[in-house]
Amino acid sequence: MGATVRPVRPNEGLFESLRLAAKAADRAQAAEKLRPAFETRLQELGYGPRAIAHAFSSLAGPDTVAETLAELAQNAPIDRNEPVPLRFETVEQEPGLPAGHSLTITGVARHARGIRIAYEILPPLPSPREVPCVEARDDCDQEYCGFAQYIGLAGSNDRTTMIGGLTMPLPHQDVSLLRVRMSWAKDAASLWQRPAHDLRIAL
């Protein structure tokens, strides 16, 4: 017996188009529900409006959230220029400074090239080049060391402040918490054992 040929109904092509359109509408509707949280997260990661708009158009299409974030990280780093302040707390305040000196963390922010921690010391240290030992760990068991650092003097004749800062590499996008220890203590022990200023930074 020969093959059976099924006649095409006149409205079959139209039905297929409507079915695909319905799927696209479902994706767009689902993406709209995710949009507020998605935009907030991308802003926290340092992406600007252009990158966010592009990412959302991908999310409204066939891409998953994971695929959209991966594509964004690969192709849109140039849009991450504005510093994004990060929440942090100090859980240990023993930086190992000489007696009578105090350390204050003045800001933590995500930049295009890394996470920057700014601080000030009062009164200034005797040596203007005395940077702290610094190490960090994240909640994905990665460790960081060898940060770029700067230190110098600022202020007026009646109040001189020693200001400093360091920049660490941007962690992987799955990291949500950083622990950073910095210490001026002259100690042979591990930085994780000696007195230090210990920060918890939420990403």
Secondary structure, DSSP 8 states (H G I E B T S, - for coil): ---------TTHHHHHHHHHHHHHHHHHHHHHHHHHHHHHHHHHTT--HHHHHHHHHHHHTT--HHHHHHHHHHH-GGG--S-EE--EEEEEE-----TT-EEEEEEEEEETTEEEEEEEEES--SSTT---EEEEEETTS-EEE--EEEEEEEEETTEEEEEEEEEE----TT--EEEEEEE----SS-TTTS--EEEEEE-
